[in-house]
């Protein structure tokens, strides 16, 4: 694998181009693809809780995993860090000069990274993640196979693209809910993962026995990553990726949605319909103040109150229903 060059950038929610045109963060990234010669990828990351607090982005510092999430699931509305990837140094440095002229952007380091060097690259930051109530999430490059044993489930996820490495509390709550459904004897044959990100929940459901899983992700840039993660776990034939909810699909035994409250409320009717009369619904991505409104909206349609699980500052609503 050849070395590559990375330009580290901090991007405000809105920026101003040298021409005076103002763009939001997503539109600016699209502009970069058109104007930064040699650009091969943009990897959104996150600033630390300490940096977020010092910049006044949050009142109470929390760990934020922005990954490469689309705007409707970006829980950090303020400053975002990004790494712009290039194949050689001249194009990287030319792009750094281009970006530096954009108001609302701050260029950090321009650095070389060689994936073939054992201590180089971002992989060193990722190791196995133990998820209570689920098992272990391992990086995709480690040896082994996905499966379920006496000590829980094991899955392999590439943390490079798409929200959902297994580190964030909201993802962990959903993973635990999948295993709890399996252990309770509930049917886990058809599963919907709405807002799939890296595909971690869809893959977990398939590894735990689901025969058919719909991984619905509006950001089609990560679809291939979902498929690759599914293949790494040996469940490619059971995880089906789509940008929108499949029309006319049979009801699902379990509906998973790890997004944010406004999106959950926007899709309440569609997600409850997807669960049919007997399917369970697991909703996460919720802070304490978000829970009551979301719980009431879904309970009104599903006809049952949720159990609430909590990890850190994050809440998960589990609507368990029987046929």
C-alpha positions in Angstrom: 0.0 0.0 0.0 1.5 3.4 -1.1 2.1 6.2 1.4 -0.4 9.1 1.3 -0.5 12.7 2.5 -3.1 14.1 4.9 -4.2 17.7 5.5 -5.8 18.2 8.9 -8.6 20.8 8.9 -11.1 22.2 11.3 -14.3 23.3 9.7 -17.0 25.6 11.1 -20.7 24.8 10.5 -20.7 27.6 7.8 -17.7 28.9 5.8 -17.1 31.7 3.4 -15.2 31.1 0.1 -12.7 33.7 -1.2 -15.5 34.8 -3.6 -17.7 35.6 -0.7 -20.1 32.7 -1.3 -21.2 31.1 2.0 -21.6 27.3 2.3 -22.6 24.9 5.0 -20.1 22.2 6.0 -21.5 19.5 3.7 -21.6 21.9 0.7 -18.1 23.0 1.4 -16.9 19.4 1.3 -18.6 19.0 -2.0 -16.8 22.2 -3.2 -13.5 20.7 -2.1 -14.0 17.6 -4.3 -14.4 19.9 -7.3 -11.5 22.3 -6.5 -8.8 20.5 -4.6 -6.8 18.6 -7.2 -5.6 15.2 -6.2 -8.2 14.8 -3.3 -8.8 11.1 -2.7 -10.9 11.1 0.4 -12.3 13.2 3.3 -12.5 11.5 6.7 -14.6 13.4 9.3 -13.4 13.0 12.8 -14.2 14.7 16.1 -12.6 17.2 18.4 -12.0 16.1 22.0 -14.4 17.0 24.7 -11.8 19.4 26.2 -11.4 21.3 22.9 -15.2 21.4 22.4 -15.6 22.9 25.8 -12.9 25.5 25.5 -14.4 26.6 22.2 -17.9 26.9 23.8 -19.4 24.3 21.6 -20.9 22.4 24.5 -21.9 23.4 28.0 -21.0 20.0 29.5 -18.2 18.1 27.8 -19.2 14.7 26.5 -17.3 12.2 24.3 -18.4 12.8 20.7 -17.9 10.3 17.9 -18.8 12.2 14.7 -17.1 9.6 12.5 -18.3 10.3 9.0 -21.9 10.7 10.0 -24.3 12.7 7.7 -25.5 16.0 9.1 -28.8 14.6 10.5 -26.8 12.3 12.8 -23.9 14.7 13.6 -24.3 15.2 17.3 -21.7 18.0 17.3 -23.3 21.1 15.7 -20.1 23.1 16.1 -16.6 22.7 14.9 -15.6 19.5 13.2 -12.2 18.0 12.4 -11.5 16.4 9.0 -8.6 14.7 7.3 -8.3 15.4 3.6 -6.3 12.6 1.9 -4.0 13.1 -1.1 -1.6 10.8 -3.0 1.4 13.1 -3.0 2.9 16.1 -1.1 2.6 18.8 -3.8 -1.2 18.3 -4.2 -1.6 18.2 -0.4 0.3 21.4 0.2 -1.6 23.1 -2.7 -4.9 22.1 -1.1 -3.7 23.4 2.3 -3.1 26.8 0.8 -6.5 26.7 -0.9 -8.4 25.7 2.3 -6.5 28.3 4.3 -8.1 31.1 2.2 -11.6 29.9 3.3 -13.1 31.8 6.2 -14.2 29.3 8.8 -11.5 26.8 8.1 -8.3 26.3 10.0 -5.5 24.1 8.5 -3.5 22.1 11.0 -0.7 19.7 10.0 0.2 18.5 6.6 1.6 15.0 7.2 2.8 11.9 5.4 1.4 8.5 6.5 2.8 5.2 5.5 0.4 2.3 6.2 3.2 -0.2 5.7 5.1 1.2 8.8 4.1 -0.9 11.8 3.7 2.1 14.2 2.2 4.5 11.6 -1.3 5.5 10.9 -4.6 5.7 12.7 -5.0 1.9 13.2 -2.9 2.1 16.4 -5.7 4.0 18.1 -8.2 1.3 17.6 -8.3 -2.0 19.6 -11.0 -4.4 20.7 -14.0 -2.8 22.5 -15.8 -4.8 25.2 -19.5 -4.0 25.1 -21.4 -5.1 28.3 -24.4 -7.1 27.4 -23.1 -7.9 23.9 -19.6 -9.1 23.6 -16.6 -7.7 21.7 -16.3 -5.4 18.7 -12.9 -5.9 17.0 -11.2 -3.9 14.3 -11.7 -5.5 10.9 -8.0 -6.1 10.3 -7.7 -8.5 13.3 -7.8 -12.2 12.8 -10.9 -14.2 13.6 -14.5 -14.7 12.5 -17.7 -13.1 13.7 -20.0 -15.3 15.8 -21.8 -16.0 19.0 -20.3 -18.0 21.9 -20.9 -18.7 25.5 -19.3 -15.4 26.5 -21.2 -13.2 24.0 -21.0 -12.1 20.4 -17.9 -11.1 18.4 -18.0 -8.9 15.3 -15.4 -7.1 13.2 -15.9 -3.5 12.1 -13.6 -1.2 10.0 -13.7 2.1 11.9 -12.6 4.2 8.9 -16.0 5.0 7.4 -19.5 5.5 8.8 -20.8 6.1 12.4 -20.6 3.1 14.6 -17.3 1.7 15.8 -18.8 0.2 19.0 -17.2 2.9 21.2 -20.1 5.3 21.5 -22.7 4.6 24.3 -25.7 4.8 21.9 -24.2 2.0 19.7 -23.4 -0.1 22.8 -27.0 0.3 24.1 -28.4 -1.0 20.8 -25.9 -3.9 20.6 -26.9 -5.0 24.1 -30.6 -4.8 23.0 -30.0 -7.1 20.0 -28.5 -9.8 22.3 -31.2 -9.3 24.9 -33.8 -9.9 22.2 -32.0 -13.1 21.1 -31.6 -14.4 24.7 -35.3 -13.7 25.6 -36.4 -16.1 22.9 -37.9 -13.3 20.7 -38.0 -13.8 17.0 -34.9 -12.4 15.3 -35.4 -13.4 11.7 -36.1 -10.1 9.9 -34.4 -6.9 11.2 -34.3 -3.3 10.0 -31.3 -1.1 10.9 -32.5 2.4 10.0 -29.6 4.9 9.8 -27.1 2.1 9.5 -23.8 4.1 9.4 -21.0 1.6 9.4 -23.5 -1.3 9.4 -22.5 -2.4 12.9 -26.1 -3.0 14.2 -27.2 -4.7 11.0 -24.1 -7.0 11.1 -24.6 -7.7 14.8 -28.2 -8.8 14.2 -27.1 -11.1 11.3 -24.3 -12.6 13.4 -26.9 -13.2 16.1 -29.0 -15.2 13.7 -31.2 -12.8 11.7 -31.9 -14.3 8.3 -32.5 -11.0 6.4 -31.4 -7.6 7.6 -32.1 -4.3 5.8 -29.3 -1.8 6.4 -30.9 1.6 5.4 -28.4 4.4 5.2 -29.2 7.7 3.4 -25.5 8.5 2.9 -24.6 6.3 -0.1 -20.9 7.1 0.3 -20.7 4.5 3.0 -22.7 1.7 1.3 -19.6 -0.1 0.1 -18.2 0.1 3.6 -21.3 -1.6 5.0 -21.0 -4.3 2.5 -17.3 -4.8 3.2 -18.0 -5.0 7.0 -20.8 -7.5 6.3 -18.5 -9.6 4.2 -15.7 -9.5 6.9 -18.2 -11.1 9.3 -19.4 -13.7 6.9 -23.0 -12.3 6.6 -22.8 -10.5 3.3 -25.7 -12.6 1.9 -28.0 -11.6 4.8 -27.3 -7.8 5.0 -29.0 -5.8 2.2 -28.0 -2.2 1.9 -30.4 0.5 0.7 -30.7 4.3 0.8 -34.4 4.4 1.7 -36.9 2.1 3.5 -37.8 -0.8 1.2 -41.3 -0.2 -0.2 -43.9 -2.9 0.6 -41.5 -4.9 2.8 -42.9 -7.5 5.2 -43.0 -6.3 8.8 -39.7 -6.8 10.7 -39.2 -8.7 13.9 -36.9 -6.0 15.2 -36.4 -2.3 14.1 -33.2 -0.6 15.2 -32.7 3.2 14.9 -29.7 4.9 16.4 -30.1 8.4 15.2 -31.2 11.7 16.9 -34.5 12.7 18.3 -35.7 15.0 15.5 -35.1 12.2 12.9 -36.8 9.6 15.1 -39.8 11.9 15.4 -39.9 12.6 11.7 -40.0 8.9 10.8 -42.2 7.7 13.7 -45.0 6.5 11.4 -42.8 4.7 9.0 -40.7 2.9 11.6 -43.7 1.8 13.6 -45.3 0.5 10.4 -42.1 -1.4 9.7 -42.4 -3.2 13.0 -45.9 -4.3 12.2 -48.1 -5.7 15.0 -45.5 -7.8 16.8 -42.1 -6.4 16.0 -39.9 -4.8 18.7 -38.4 -1.3 18.3 -35.1 -0.1 19.7 -34.5 3.7 19.6 -31.2 5.3 20.6 -29.2 8.5 20.1 -31.2 10.2 22.8 -30.2 12.5 25.7 -32.3 12.5 28.8 -34.3 15.4 27.7 -35.2 13.8 24.4 -36.6 10.6 25.8 -40.2 11.6 26.9 -41.3 13.2 23.5 -39.9 10.3 21.5 -41.3 7.7 23.9 -44.8 9.3 23.8 -44.8 9.5 20.0 -43.9 5.8 19.5 -46.0 4.5 22.4 -49.1 6.2 20.9 -48.7 4.1 17.8 -47.2 0.9 19.2 -49.6 0.7 22.1 -46.9 -0.1 24.7 -44.5 1.7 26.9 -40.8 1.3 26.5 -38.2 0.0 28.8 -35.4 2.6 29.2 -31.7 1.6 29.3 -29.0 4.2 30.1 -25.3 4.4 29.5 -23.4 7.6 30.4 -25.5 10.5 29.3 -27.4 8.5 26.6 -30.7 6.8 26.7 -32.2 3.9 24.7 -35.9 3.1 24.4 -36.8 -0.6 23.9 -40.4 -1.4 22.9 -40.8 -5.2 23.3 -43.9 -6.6 21.6 -45.2 -10.1 21.0 -47.2 -11.6 18.2 
